[in-house]
Amino acid sequence: MTATVERRATPDRGEGIFALQPFKRGEILYAGVLDGAPVDNHSHASQISKTKFGFHTGLGSILNHSCNPYCGIIINESGAHDIVAMEGLAAGDEATYDYAMRNYRIDHFPSPCCCGNTNCRGTITGWIDLPQQRKDAYAGFVAPYLLEIDLEQGVASRKGVVSNRVLAGFKTAKGQL
């Protein structure tokens, strides 16, 4: 199988993952694989259900955060996060995603965000901290358990109704929420 992404040095962030070919919206750049061993929540752990965390093997843990990402996630059959283009990527573009697309709360990044985007939130935050407009923009590219937690926590009553756009755009390898 031909590689579609590669690990490279990035200015100011160590390493990142870069596209080796163009990608269209909805195309998978990288298929996630879970380690299989249970882990506690930490800076490289991914939330994989409402209550569990896991570690992605291979290049999955090298993907950098961005407050204005090119990519999102979908859940594959194994429960891992596949990295999917949210918009077109050119060969050479860094494949970034918002860590809030996978984790409801993020407590492990106390230093400022260094994504450099004009809409940077200043810190890496979880799904719970995103404004509804940003959640709507991520429709179809976030983990389904995040919406389930929002509904269970009554976020609809605190932040406005969970958008029908977010719910309608939600797909996983196993179907829809």
C-alpha positions as CSV (number, residue, x, y, z in Angstrom):
1,M,0.0,0.0,0.0
2,T,1.3,3.4,-1.0
3,A,1.8,5.9,1.9
4,T,-0.5,8.9,1.7
5,V,1.0,10.9,4.6
6,E,4.5,11.3,6.2
7,R,6.0,12.5,9.4
8,R,8.1,15.7,9.0
9,A,9.6,18.4,11.2
10,T,7.4,21.4,11.8
11,P,8.5,24.9,12.7
12,D,7.6,25.6,16.4
13,R,5.8,22.3,17.1
14,G,8.3,19.5,16.7
15,E,6.9,17.1,14.2
16,G,3.6,16.8,12.3
17,I,1.9,14.7,9.6
18,F,1.9,16.0,6.0
19,A,-0.1,15.0,2.9
20,L,1.8,13.3,0.1
21,Q,-1.0,13.7,-2.3
22,P,-4.1,15.9,-2.7
23,F,-7.2,14.9,-0.7
24,K,-10.8,15.9,-1.3
25,R,-13.4,16.5,1.5
26,G,-14.3,13.2,3.1
27,E,-11.3,11.3,2.0
28,I,-9.4,9.4,4.7
29,L,-5.8,10.5,5.0
30,Y,-4.9,8.1,7.8
31,A,-6.7,5.1,9.3
32,G,-6.4,5.0,13.0
33,V,-5.3,2.0,15.0
34,L,-5.7,1.7,18.8
35,D,-2.9,0.2,20.9
36,G,-5.5,-2.0,22.7
37,A,-4.1,-1.4,26.2
38,P,-6.3,0.8,28.4
39,V,-4.8,4.2,29.3
40,D,-5.5,7.0,31.7
41,N,-6.3,10.4,30.2
42,H,-3.1,12.3,29.3
43,S,-1.8,14.6,26.6
44,H,-1.5,12.0,23.9
45,A,-4.5,9.9,25.0
46,S,-7.6,10.0,22.8
47,Q,-11.1,9.7,24.3
48,I,-12.6,6.6,22.5
49,S,-16.0,6.5,24.2
50,K,-17.9,8.4,26.8
51,T,-15.7,7.0,29.6
52,K,-12.6,5.4,28.0
53,F,-9.3,6.6,26.7
54,G,-6.9,4.9,24.3
55,F,-3.6,5.5,22.6
56,H,-3.4,5.5,18.8
57,T,-0.3,3.7,17.4
58,G,1.8,4.8,14.5
59,L,1.4,8.3,13.2
60,G,-1.9,8.9,14.9
61,S,-0.3,10.4,18.0
62,I,1.9,12.8,15.9
63,L,-1.0,14.7,14.4
64,N,-0.9,18.3,15.6
65,H,-3.8,20.4,16.9
66,S,-5.2,23.4,15.1
67,C,-8.0,25.8,16.0
68,N,-8.7,26.0,12.2
69,P,-8.0,22.4,11.1
70,Y,-7.9,20.8,7.6
71,C,-9.0,17.5,9.0
72,G,-11.6,15.9,11.3
73,I,-12.2,12.4,12.6
74,I,-14.6,9.6,12.0
75,I,-14.7,6.4,14.1
76,N,-13.7,3.3,12.3
77,E,-14.9,-0.3,12.9
78,S,-12.2,-0.9,15.6
79,G,-13.2,2.3,17.5
80,A,-10.1,4.2,16.5
81,H,-10.1,7.6,14.9
82,D,-9.6,7.9,11.1
83,I,-8.3,11.3,10.0
84,V,-10.5,12.7,7.3
85,A,-10.2,15.8,5.1
86,M,-12.7,18.4,6.1
87,E,-11.7,20.5,3.0
88,G,-9.3,20.0,0.2
89,L,-5.7,19.4,1.1
90,A,-2.8,19.8,-1.4
91,A,0.3,17.6,-1.3
92,G,2.6,19.1,1.3
93,D,-0.2,20.5,3.5
94,E,0.1,19.6,7.2
95,A,-2.8,17.4,8.3
96,T,-4.1,19.0,11.5
97,Y,-7.3,18.5,13.5
98,D,-8.8,20.1,16.6
99,Y,-8.3,17.9,19.6
100,A,-11.8,19.0,20.8
101,M,-13.1,16.7,18.0
102,R,-12.1,13.7,20.1
103,N,-12.0,14.8,23.8
104,Y,-14.9,16.3,25.7
105,R,-12.5,17.8,28.3
106,I,-8.8,18.6,27.9
107,D,-6.8,19.3,31.0
108,H,-3.3,18.4,29.8
109,F,-2.2,21.4,27.7
110,P,-1.6,24.2,30.2
111,S,0.7,26.1,27.8
112,P,-0.8,28.4,25.1
113,C,-1.9,27.0,21.8
114,C,0.7,27.5,19.1
115,C,-1.4,26.8,16.0
116,G,-0.9,30.3,14.8
117,N,-4.3,30.7,13.2
118,T,-6.2,34.0,13.3
119,N,-9.1,32.3,15.1
120,C,-6.9,30.6,17.7
121,R,-8.6,30.0,21.0
122,G,-5.4,30.7,22.9
123,T,-5.4,27.3,24.6
124,I,-6.2,23.8,23.5
125,T,-9.7,23.1,24.8
126,G,-12.2,20.2,24.7
127,W,-15.5,19.9,23.0
128,I,-17.4,21.2,26.1
129,D,-15.6,24.6,25.7
130,L,-16.4,25.1,22.0
131,P,-19.0,27.7,21.0
132,Q,-22.0,26.3,19.1
133,Q,-20.8,28.0,15.9
134,R,-17.6,26.0,16.0
135,K,-19.4,22.8,16.8
136,D,-21.7,23.4,13.8
137,A,-18.6,23.9,11.6
138,Y,-17.3,20.5,12.6
139,A,-20.5,18.7,11.8
140,G,-19.8,15.1,10.6
141,F,-16.1,15.3,11.6
142,V,-16.3,14.7,15.4
143,A,-16.6,11.6,17.6
144,P,-20.3,10.7,18.2
145,Y,-19.8,10.2,22.0
146,L,-19.2,14.0,22.3
147,L,-22.7,14.7,21.2
148,E,-24.1,12.0,23.4
149,I,-22.2,13.6,26.4
150,D,-23.6,17.0,25.5
151,L,-27.1,15.7,25.5
152,E,-26.6,13.8,28.8
153,Q,-25.0,16.8,30.5
154,G,-27.8,19.1,29.4
155,V,-25.5,21.3,27.4
156,A,-28.5,22.0,25.2
157,S,-30.1,23.9,28.0
158,R,-26.9,25.8,28.8
159,K,-25.5,26.6,25.4
160,G,-28.5,26.4,23.2
161,V,-29.9,23.4,21.4
162,V,-27.4,20.9,20.0
163,S,-27.6,21.8,16.4
164,N,-29.6,19.6,14.0
165,R,-26.7,20.3,11.6
166,V,-24.2,18.6,14.0
167,L,-26.5,15.6,14.6
168,A,-27.5,15.3,10.9
169,G,-23.8,15.4,9.7
170,F,-22.8,12.7,12.2
171,K,-21.5,9.5,10.6
172,T,-19.4,6.7,11.9
173,A,-18.2,3.5,10.2
174,K,-21.1,1.8,12.0
175,G,-23.8,4.3,10.9
176,Q,-25.3,7.4,12.3
177,L,-25.9,8.6,15.8
